[in-house]
Amino acid sequence: MFKHALLTAALIAGLASPAAAHRGHSGLTVIEIDPASGAVAVTHRFAAHDVEPALVSIAPDAQPSLDDPRAVARLEAHLGRRFRLSVDGAAVPVSHTGTRLAGDNVRVEFSGATSDRDIARVTVDLDFFPGVHDDQEQQVNVRLNGVTRTVVFRPGSRAQTLTFGPAPDGARQP
């Protein structure tokens, strides 16, 4: 009886391990702004196994796989439409510059430019995969003048503004 219980427990633990290995769905967006040149670089990173279920709705005419070039092209266009960036209230349009697929890693890059050289606020708005993963989180790191600020987006999140300029009355920035 003890051997049977031990075997059952081992089987249950073995079946639960793959589910426990991936507890949530997340991605990382890094925005780098060079105020000297105005260059803006945006990199979105995801796990392929988080992206592929979204391809069913993003690219309904393609295979829901990153092996299908049509699905990848639709993903690139989708990310471009679902990402909005502004610097001190002025929209910064971005254009797709490259995609790298390596194993389970998906990296999609965009670039843009701002004419603002004295940047105080950066506003980011995104919602990449609504209705696909209820627990999807997208961490966004904005780098400017050697300072990185971070926000996290979840399904239904609104635009978020990060402050980089001088704080009023000498108060310390968050």
N, C-alpha and C positions, 0 to 999 in steps of 0.2 A: 504494500500500500504506500509506504514511504517513497519507494522508487517511482511509482506512478505519479504521485504528487510532485516530486522533484522534476520529473520529465515534463509534466504539464506546465509547471512554473517556468521552466527553461524555454519551452516553446512559446509561451505567452510573451516572455521577455524578448525573445528573438524576433517575434512579429512586431512588437511595439518599437523596437530600436529604429527602423527607418522613419517611422512617423515622428519620433522624438528628435531625430537629427535635423529636421527642418520645421521649426515651430511657427514661422511667420513668413511673410512676403515683404521684401524690402528692396530698395534701390538707393543709389547715391548720385546726387547731382553736384558737380563742382563748377562754380562760376568764378572765373578769374578776370579781374578788371585791371587794366594798366592805365591809370589816369594820365600818364605822360603821353601815351600814344592814342588813347581812347579805345584800344583793342579790348574786345570782350570775347572770352573763350568759355564755352559751356560744354561740359561732358556729362552725359547721363550713363550710369552703369547699372546693369541689372543681371540677375541670374536668368539664363535661358528658360529654365523650367518655371519661372514666374511670368515670363513674357509670352511663351507659346500658347497658353490658354486664352490670352487676350487676342491672339491673331484670328480667332474664330470670328470675332466681331470687327476687328480692325481691317482684316483682309478676307472678306467672305468668299472672294473669287479665287483664292489661293489655298494651298495646303497650309494647315495651322502648324507650320514648322519653319524654323529659321534656315532650313536647307532650301527653301523655295525663294528664289530672288524676288518674286512678286510680293511675297509676304514681308520680306525685309524692306523693300521700297515703300510699302504701305506703312510699316512701322515707323520708318524715318519721317515720312510726311505727317503721320499721326502725332509723333512727339513734337514736331515743329509747330503744329496747330495747338497742342494742349499745353504749351509752355509759353508763359508771358513774363517779360522782364522790363522793368523801368528803372531809370536812374533819375533821382530828383524829380519824379513825375513825368518824365519824357520816355515814351516807349522806345525800347531798343530791339528792333527787328533782328532776328538771327537766321542764318542760312546753314543748311547741312553741309558739313565739310568732310565727313568720313564716318565709316562704321567698321568696327572690328569685332569679329565673332571668333572666339577661341574657347572650345569646349563648352562649359556652362556659362562663360562670361560674354556679356553683350555690352559693347561700348559704342555709343552714338555721340558724335561730336558736332557742334554748331559754332559759328562765330558771328560776331557783329561788331558794332562800334558805337561809341558815345562821344559827343562833342563836349560833354561836361568834364572839366578838369579838376573841379573842386567838389568832389562827390560827398554828399552828406547822407543820402538815403538810397537804398536799393530795395525795390519791391519785386517779389517773386510770386507768381501764381501758377500752379500746375495741378493737374488731375489726370494722370496718364491712363489708368485702367479702371474707370468707374464700373462698378457692377461685376468685376471679375474676381477680385480678392477683397473680402470685407476687412481684412487685417493688413492691407497693403500700407507700407510706410515708405516715404521718400525723404531721406535726409538731404538737406541742401546746405552746402558750405559755400559761403561767399567770401572770396579773398580779395582784399584791397589794401594797398600800402603796407603789406606785411601783417595785416590783421585778418583773422578768419572769424566770421560769425556763422552760427548754425541755427537752422530752424528745421522742423519736421512737419511734413504734410501727411495727413491721413485722409481716407475717403471723406469728401464733403468739406475739407479745410478751405478756408478763404485765403485770399492773398495775404502775404506776410511781409512786413517792412523791417529791414535791418538798418540800424543807424550807425554811421561811421564818422560823421562830422563832429565838430566841437559840441559838447553838451552845454545846454543853457546854464548860465551862472556858475560855470566851472564844475558842475556835478559830474561824477564819474559815469562813464558809459557802461551799459550792461555787458 
